[in-house]
């Protein structure tokens, strides 16, 4: 692969990550709309802001490479967000479902970054890209783990509430 082809490959791959971050931002904006929990709203805002920061860093590097940064979302992200919109119309927006949707989005973002980090043609002799992807991936993994823990906690709380409700109905009935 020649230097020009390598640079074009880098720009394309980094633009794909920008689109993934745009999907993540959109997903967290929908999650903010779907919850009344102020703690979750703040967390979702923070994660959306993280993706905005990642995009800024990716765009800066694309400019250094002489490319034009992407501005849209991925096709898969558009389909996913449409599905979330449809699903939201027919289901109750509880913490478990919102956090499950967020965890799915985190899985997608983590996979995209891992694929980019493993792309030997992308990171060829470019420590800036290696460092950037490693830093973003580390933070994305922590975000995923946090969302997963919150989801697991919400599942446990829902199970306890259901058990208490069942016991109460036995006593009353």
N, C-alpha and C positions, 0 to 999 in steps of 0.2 A: 504494500500500500504506500503510495507516494505521500509526500507531506501535504499537498493540497487535498487529496482524498481523505487523509487522516483528519485534517481540520474540518472538512465538510461532515465527516462522520461524527466528530465531536459536537459540532453545532447541532446536528440532527438529534443526537442522543440527549444533549442538554435541553433542547427544546421539548423532547418527550417528557423529561422530568419537570419542566415548567408546566406542561399540560397536566401531569399527574398532580402537581401542587395546586393547580387551579381547580381540579376535581376535589381535592381535599378541602380547599377553602369553601367551595360550594357546598360540600357535604356538611361541614361544620356550621355554615350559615343556616342550613336546613335544620340541623340538630338544635341550634339556638332557638329557632322558631318553634320547635316541637316540644320544648321543655319549659316548665315553669320554675324549675330548681335553679336558684341564683348561683349556686356553686358550680353546677354543670354548665350554665350559660357562660360563666367566667372562664372555666377550663376550655370550653369550645372556642371562645374568642381568642384565648391564648394560643391554641393550636392553629387556628386560622391565621393569626398573626405570625406564627412560626413559618408557615408555608409562604406567606407574603415575603418574609425575610429571606427564605431560601430562594424564592423566585428572583428577588433583587440580586442576590449573589450570583445565581446562574446567569441572569441577564448581563451582569457586569462582565462575566467571563466570556459570554458569547460576543459581546461588543469587542473585547480584547482580541478575539479570534477573527473579527471582521464580519460577523454574521448578524442576522436580524432575529431577535427573540420572538418566540411564539406568543400568542395572546389567548388562544382558545383552550378548550378542554379536549380530552380524549373522546373518541367515539364510544368506547366502553363506559366512560364516565357519564356521558350524556344519557345513555340507555339506563345506567344504574340510577341516576338522579330522577329520571322519568319514572322508573319503577318505584322509587321511594315516594315520589309524589302521589302515585296511584295508590300505593299501599297505605299511605297516611290517610287517605280519604276513607278507607274501609276498616282501619284498625285503630284501636286505642293507642295513643302515643304514651307509652309508659317508659320508665327508665331502662328496663331490660331491652326493649326493642330499639330504642334510640341508641343505647350503648352497643348493642349487637351490630347495628348498621355502621356505627363509627368504627368498631373493631374491624369489620369487613374492609372499610376504606383504608384503615391503617395497614391491613394485610396487603392490599394492592399497592400502596405507596412503598412499603418496605420491599416488596418483591421487585418493583421497578428500580429502586435504588440498588438492590443487591445485584440485579442483572447488569446495571450500568457499571457497578464497581467490579464485576467479574469480567467485563468486556475488555480484553487485553488490547484491542485496537483503540478503544476509547482512551484508556489511561496511558498509552504509550508515551513514555518519557515526559509526562506532564504531572509533576508533583502538585500543582495547584488543583487540578481536577481530582487527583487522588485524595488530597486533604479535604477538599470541599465535599466530595461524596461521602467520605468517612465520617466527617462531622455531622452532616445531615442524617446519615443512616443511624448513627449513634443516638441522636435525638429522636428520630422517628421510632426506633426500637423502644426507647423509654416511653414515648407517648403510647405506643401500642400496648406495652405491658401495663401501663396505668389504666388505660381504657378497659383492658381485659379484666383487671382486678376490680374495677368499679362495676363492670357488668356482672362478674361472678358474685360480688357483694349484693347487687340488686336482685339477682336470681335467688340468693339465699334469703334475703329479706322478704321477697315475694312468697317464697315457700313457707316461711314462718307465718306470714300474715294469712295465707290460705289455711294453714293448719289451725291457727287460732280461730279463724272464721268457722271452720268445720267443727271444732270443739264447742264453740259458742252455740252453733245451730243445734248440736246434739243436746246441750244443756237446756236450751230454750224449747226444743221440740219434744 
